Amino acid sequence: MTKLEDRDYFTDFEIAREPYAFFDAVAQHGPVYRPEGRDYLIVTGFDEAVEIFNNHRDFSAIIGLAGAATPLPFVPQGPDITDQIEAHRSQFLGGDLVVNLDDDAHTRLRGFMNRLFTPSRLKANEQFIAAYSQQMIRRVVSQGQCDLIKEIATPFVTIVIADLLGVPEEDRDTFMAMIEASPAPGNLDSSLNDLSRTDHPMLAMAGYFARYIMERQAAPREDILSELAHAEYSDGTKPTMVDLISLGTFMFGAGQDTSAKLLGNAVRYIVDVPGLQDKLRADPSLIPAMIEEVLRLEGSTKQTARLVRRDTRIGGREVKAGTRILLAISAANRDANRWQEPDAFNLDRPRIKEHVAFGRGKHTCAGAPLARVEVRVILEQLLKQTSLIEIDEGHHGLPGTRTFEFEPSFIIRGLSHLHVKFTPAEAAG
C-alpha cells in the first residue's frame, strides 16, 4: 500500500477533500520532501515557503496554474534555464497571465494593476459592498435558511467585482451563470483546466471584455474598464488589446474564488467554534482578526507552484534548475515550528498577519485587500441581522461529525455547498 505522503496529490480526490493529513504526513519527513516516485518537491515549512516566495531571482512563477506535477515543455539544460522558460512561455498553462509572469513583464503589469486598485477606489467601493450586503443578508435571513455558497458567497463576490470593474448591470446575471459553470482552478479533471477549450467559460468572458474595452476606448466612463482601455505602462508604452482583454478577464475571474471560499470557510468557524459568534456580535472589531486566523487555518488557496530557474538552495538543500516545487501554503500556515498549537483556532494569535494565505513577495495576491473588505463587511451584516447562525444538521451532520463537499481542486480550498439556518436578531429572547 502506498504511504499517505507518497500518494498523488494532484489526482487523489480524498486528499483534495482533506489535505491536512496528507501535508502532515509529508512534513514528518522535514520541510522539503520528494514523494516516492514523483519528480517534484513538496515544501511544507513556513520559513522555507517564505524564502521561496521572496526569491524571485531563482524561482519562476510560470507553473503557478499548471501545478508542480505538469511536465515541462522542454528539457532543462544548464544551471540557469531562464531563457528556456521565456522561449517556451506560450506552451505553459496561462503563461501570459500576471500570476505566472516573471521579472520586468510581471513588474509592469502588476504595477499597472496596483494603479487600478487604489485604496481610495476600494474605500469608495466599500459603500456599495455595505449596501448590497445589507440587502442580500436581509433576504436570506427572512427565508430562515440558505445555501451560503450558492445564494450568498458566489453572487455577492461576483456582483462586487463587477461593480468595481464597471461590468454593465444587464450582463451581470450572465456572468454569474458563467462563474457557476466554470471549474475551480486546479480541477482534478485536467481537461477542465484547458483555457483554450472553445467551450471554456473564461473564453466567453473574454469576448465580453473585448467589447467593453472597445466601447470604453470610444467613450470612456468613470470605471476601471475605462482606465484599462486607455492604459499606459510606466514607460509610456501601451498594452496590446490581447493584454487588456486577458487582464480584464483575469481580474474578474480571479476576483471570485478567494473571497467566496473565504466567506464559506469563515462561517464554518463562526458556527462551530464555541461562543465565537456571540463574541463577534458583542464586539465586531474582532472580525478582522477572526478572518486572519481563518485564512491561516483554512485559506482559499492550498498550494501554489514554482519552477527553479537557477541552481539554488531551499533551507540549506541544493536544488537544480528545472526542479518543480509544490509550495504547500496550507502546511506552512500550520507549521508547528512557526505557530503554537497550529491546528487550533486562536482569535488572539500573536502576529497572525504573518501567514502566507495570500503568498508573499511581489506575487502577493492583488485581490487580498478587496477580499478582506468584502468578507468583513458581509460578516458584519450577517452577525448584525441574526441572533443565531447554525449549520444545517440535516445536510452536514452534528458538530464533530460534520460532512462537507469541497471543490475537487488541487489549488482551491473551498466548499461546494454550506447549508445554514438563521434566527433573526429581532427574535432574540
C-alpha positions in Angstrom: 0.0 0.0 0.0 1.3 3.5 -0.9 2.1 5.6 2.1 -0.1 8.7 2.6 2.7 11.1 1.9 3.6 9.3 -1.4 0.0 9.3 -2.8 -0.6 11.5 -5.9 -1.7 14.9 -4.5 -2.8 16.0 -8.0 -5.3 13.2 -8.7 -6.4 11.9 -5.3 -10.0 13.0 -4.5 -9.7 12.0 -0.9 -6.7 14.3 -0.4 -8.5 17.1 -2.3 -11.3 16.8 0.3 -9.0 16.6 3.3 -5.4 17.8 2.5 -4.2 18.4 6.1 -3.5 14.8 7.0 -1.5 14.5 3.7 0.6 17.6 4.4 1.1 16.5 8.0 2.5 13.1 6.7 4.7 14.9 4.2 6.0 17.3 6.9 7.1 14.3 9.0 10.0 14.0 6.5 11.1 17.6 7.1 10.3 20.9 5.4 11.3 19.7 1.9 10.3 16.3 0.7 10.3 14.4 -2.6 7.5 11.9 -2.6 8.4 8.3 -3.7 8.1 8.0 -7.5 7.4 11.7 -8.0 9.7 14.2 -9.8 8.8 17.3 -7.8 9.5 18.6 -4.3 6.9 19.5 -1.7 7.8 22.4 0.7 5.8 22.4 3.9 8.0 24.5 6.2 6.9 28.1 6.9 10.4 29.6 6.7 11.2 27.7 3.5 8.0 28.8 1.9 8.7 32.5 2.7 12.2 32.0 1.4 10.9 30.8 -1.9 8.1 33.4 -2.2 10.6 36.2 -1.7 13.3 34.8 -4.0 12.2 35.9 -7.4 15.7 35.6 -8.9 15.9 31.8 -8.5 12.2 30.7 -8.7 9.9 31.3 -11.6 6.1 31.6 -11.1 5.5 30.1 -14.6 3.9 26.9 -13.3 1.6 28.6 -10.8 -1.6 27.5 -12.6 -0.3 24.2 -14.1 1.0 22.8 -10.8 4.2 21.0 -10.0 3.2 17.7 -11.5 2.8 19.0 -15.0 5.8 18.1 -17.2 7.8 20.9 -18.7 7.6 21.6 -22.4 11.3 21.4 -22.7 14.3 19.5 -21.3 16.1 21.8 -18.8 19.8 22.4 -19.6 22.4 24.1 -17.5 22.4 25.9 -14.2 20.1 28.8 -15.5 17.0 28.0 -17.6 15.5 31.5 -17.6 15.9 31.9 -21.4 14.4 28.4 -21.9 11.4 29.3 -19.9 10.8 32.5 -21.8 11.3 30.8 -25.2 8.5 28.3 -24.2 6.3 30.6 -22.2 3.4 30.2 -24.6 3.4 26.5 -24.0 2.6 26.8 -20.3 -0.9 26.9 -19.0 -1.8 30.6 -18.6 1.8 31.6 -19.3 0.9 35.2 -20.2 -1.3 35.7 -17.1 0.0 38.0 -14.4 0.0 35.2 -11.8 2.6 33.3 -14.0 4.8 36.2 -15.2 8.3 36.9 -14.0 10.7 39.8 -13.9 10.0 43.0 -15.9 6.9 41.7 -17.6 5.3 40.9 -14.2 6.6 44.2 -12.6 5.0 46.3 -15.4 1.6 44.5 -15.3 1.4 44.3 -11.6 2.4 48.0 -11.2 -0.4 48.8 -13.6 -2.9 46.7 -11.6 -1.9 48.4 -8.4 -2.7 51.8 -10.0 -6.2 50.5 -10.8 -7.0 49.1 -7.3 -6.1 52.1 -5.3 -7.1 52.4 -1.6 -9.4 55.3 -2.4 -11.2 53.3 -5.0 -11.6 50.3 -2.7 -12.8 52.7 0.0 -15.5 54.1 -2.4 -16.4 50.5 -3.4 -16.9 49.6 0.2 -20.1 51.8 0.3 -21.6 49.6 -2.5 -20.4 46.5 -0.7 -22.2 47.6 2.5 -25.4 48.5 0.8 -25.5 45.3 -1.3 -24.6 43.0 1.6 -27.3 44.5 3.8 -29.9 43.9 1.2 -28.6 40.3 0.4 -28.4 39.3 4.1 -31.9 40.7 4.8 -33.3 38.5 2.1 -31.7 35.2 3.2 -32.3 35.8 6.9 -36.0 36.4 6.2 -36.0 32.9 4.5 -34.6 31.4 7.6 -32.0 29.3 5.8 -29.9 29.2 2.6 -27.0 27.6 0.8 -24.4 30.1 1.8 -22.1 29.3 -1.1 -24.7 29.4 -3.9 -27.1 32.1 -2.5 -24.7 34.5 -0.8 -20.9 33.9 -1.4 -20.7 33.4 -5.2 -23.3 36.0 -6.3 -22.0 38.5 -3.7 -18.4 38.5 -4.8 -19.4 38.4 -8.5 -21.5 41.5 -8.2 -18.9 43.3 -6.1 -16.1 42.8 -8.6 -18.5 43.5 -11.5 -19.4 46.9 -9.9 -15.7 47.7 -9.2 -14.7 47.0 -12.8 -17.7 48.5 -14.4 -19.4 45.5 -15.9 -22.9 46.6 -17.0 -25.8 45.6 -14.9 -27.6 43.9 -17.8 -24.7 41.5 -18.2 -24.2 40.5 -14.5 -26.6 37.6 -14.4 -24.9 36.2 -17.5 -21.5 36.5 -15.7 -22.9 34.8 -12.6 -24.1 31.9 -14.8 -20.6 31.7 -16.4 -18.9 31.6 -13.0 -21.3 28.9 -11.9 -20.3 26.9 -15.0 -16.6 27.5 -14.5 -14.5 24.7 -13.0 -12.3 25.8 -10.0 -8.7 26.4 -10.9 -6.7 23.2 -10.5 -9.7 20.9 -11.0 -8.6 17.3 -10.7 -10.2 16.6 -14.1 -7.2 18.1 -16.0 -9.3 18.5 -19.2 -11.3 21.2 -17.5 -8.2 23.3 -16.9 -7.5 23.8 -20.6 -8.1 27.6 -21.1 -8.0 27.1 -24.9 -11.2 25.0 -24.9 -13.8 26.6 -27.1 -16.5 25.9 -24.5 -14.5 27.2 -21.6 -16.5 30.0 -19.7 -13.4 32.2 -19.5 -13.3 32.3 -23.3 -16.8 33.6 -23.3 -15.9 36.2 -20.7 -13.0 37.4 -22.8 -15.5 38.1 -25.6 -17.4 40.4 -23.3 -14.3 42.2 -22.1 -13.2 42.8 -25.6 -16.4 44.6 -26.3 -16.3 46.6 -23.0 -12.7 47.8 -23.7 -13.5 48.8 -27.3 -16.6 50.7 -26.0 -14.5 52.5 -23.3 -11.9 53.4 -25.9 -14.6 55.2 -27.9 -16.5 56.6 -24.9 -14.7 56.5 -21.5 -16.7 56.2 -18.3 -15.8 56.6 -14.6 -14.8 52.9 -14.1 -11.8 50.6 -14.0 -12.6 49.3 -17.5 -12.2 52.8 -18.9 -8.8 53.2 -17.2 -7.9 49.8 -18.6 -8.9 50.8 -22.1 -6.7 53.9 -22.0 -3.9 52.4 -20.0 -0.2 53.0 -20.4 2.7 51.3 -18.7 5.0 53.4 -16.6 7.5 53.7 -19.5 4.8 55.2 -21.7 4.1 52.2 -23.9 0.6 50.8 -24.3 -0.6 47.3 -23.7 -1.9 45.3 -26.7 -5.6 44.6 -27.0 -4.9 41.0 -26.2 -3.1 42.0 -23.0 -6.0 44.3 -22.0 -8.6 41.6 -22.6 -6.5 39.0 -20.8 -6.0 41.3 -17.8 -9.7 42.3 -17.6 -10.8 38.7 -17.8 -8.3 37.6 -15.2 -9.2 40.3 -12.7 -12.8 39.3 -13.0 -12.2 35.6 -12.8 -9.6 35.8 -10.0 -11.9 38.1 -8.0 -14.3 35.2 -7.4 -12.6 32.2 -5.7 -10.6 33.8 -2.9 -13.4 35.8 -1.4 -16.3 33.4 -2.0 -14.4 30.4 -0.5 -13.1 32.5 2.4 -16.6 33.5 3.3 -17.8 29.9 3.4 -14.8 28.8 5.4 -15.2 31.7 7.9 -18.8 30.9 8.6 -17.9 27.3 9.4 -15.6 28.5 12.1 -18.1 31.2 13.3 -20.7 28.5 13.9 -18.6 25.6 15.2 -16.1 27.4 17.5 -18.0 27.5 20.8 -19.1 31.0 21.7 -17.4 32.7 18.7 -20.4 34.1 17.0 -21.7 35.7 20.3 -18.2 37.2 20.9 -18.1 38.7 17.4 -21.6 40.1 17.8 -20.7 41.7 21.0 -17.5 43.2 19.5 -17.5 43.4 15.7 -14.0 44.9 15.8 -12.8 41.3 16.4 -14.0 40.2 12.9 -10.7 41.2 11.1 -8.6 39.1 13.5 -11.1 36.2 13.0 -10.7 36.5 9.2 -6.9 36.3 9.5 -7.0 33.2 11.7 -9.4 31.5 9.2 -7.0 32.5 6.4 -4.2 30.8 8.3 -6.2 27.6 9.2 -8.4 27.3 6.1 -7.2 29.7 3.4 -8.8 29.6 0.0 -5.5 28.5 -1.7 -4.0 25.2 -0.6 -0.9 25.4 -2.6 0.9 27.1 -5.5 4.0 26.1 -7.5 7.4 27.4 -8.5 10.0 26.3 -11.1 13.6 26.5 -10.0 15.2 28.5 -12.8 18.7 28.8 -11.4 20.7 26.3 -9.3 20.0 27.4 -5.7 19.2 26.1 -2.2 16.0 25.7 -0.2 16.5 25.6 3.5 20.1 24.5 3.0 19.2 21.8 0.5 20.7 22.2 -3.0 18.2 22.1 -5.8 18.9 22.2 -9.6 17.4 24.4 -12.2 14.3 22.7 -13.7 13.1 21.3 -10.4 9.4 21.8 -9.8 8.2 22.9 -6.4 4.8 22.4 -4.8 4.5 25.2 -2.2 2.1 23.8 0.4 0.5 27.0 1.7 -1.9 25.1 3.9 1.1 23.2 5.6 3.2 26.4 6.0 0.3 28.0 7.8 0.1 25.1 10.2 3.8 24.6 10.7 4.4 23.8 14.4 7.9 25.4 14.1 6.2 28.7 13.4 2.8 28.5 15.1 2.0 27.5 18.6 -0.9 24.9 18.6 -1.0 25.2 14.8 -4.3 23.3 14.3 -6.2 25.3 17.0 -8.4 28.3 16.3 -7.0 31.2 18.3 -8.7 34.6 18.0 -5.8 36.3 19.9 -3.0 34.6 18.0 0.1 36.8 18.0 1.4 38.2 14.7 -1.4 36.5 12.8 -1.0 38.6 9.7 2.3 36.8 9.0 0.5 33.9 7.5 1.1 33.1 3.8 -2.5 32.6 2.7 -2.1 35.3 0.2 1.5 34.5 -0.6 4.5 36.8 -0.1 6.7 39.0 -2.2 5.8 40.6 -5.5 3.3 37.8 -6.3 1.2 38.5 -3.1 -2.5 38.2 -4.2 -3.5 41.5 -5.7 -7.1 40.9 -4.6 -6.2 40.4 -0.9 -7.3 43.9 0.3 -10.6 43.6 -1.6 -11.2 40.0 -0.2 -10.6 41.3 3.4 -13.1 44.1 2.9 -15.8 42.0 1.2 -15.7 39.3 3.8 -15.5 41.7 6.8 -18.4 43.8 5.6 -20.8 40.9 4.8 -19.9 39.1 8.1 -20.7 42.3 10.0 -24.2 42.3 8.3 -24.7 38.6 8.9 -24.0 38.9 12.6 -25.9 42.1 13.0 -29.1 40.7 11.4 -29.1 37.4 13.3 -29.1 36.2 16.9 -28.0 32.7 15.9 -26.4 31.1 12.8 -26.5 27.3 12.6 -25.1 24.8 10.2 -28.0 22.6 8.9 -27.5 19.3 10.6 -29.8 17.6 8.0 -27.3 18.4 5.3 -24.0 18.4 7.2 -24.4 16.3 10.4 -23.7 17.1 14.0 -20.8 19.1 15.4 -17.7 17.0 15.4 -19.0 14.7 12.7 -19.8 17.2 10.0 -19.6 16.2 6.4 -18.8 18.8 3.7 -18.3 18.7 0.0 -15.2 20.6 -1.1 -14.2 21.7 -4.6 -12.2 18.9 -6.4 -9.2 21.1 -6.9 -5.5 20.8 -6.1 -5.4 24.6 -5.7 -8.6 25.8 -4.2 -9.8 25.0 -0.6 -13.5 25.8 -0.7 -16.9 24.4 0.0 -19.2 23.5 -2.9 -22.2 24.0 -0.5 -22.8 25.2 3.0 -26.4 25.0 4.2 -27.1 27.3 7.2 -30.1 28.3 9.3 -30.7 31.8 10.7 -32.6 33.1 13.7 -33.3 36.8 13.1 -31.9 39.4 15.5 -35.4 40.7 16.3 -36.4 37.2 17.5 -33.7 37.1 20.2 -35.0 36.3 23.7 
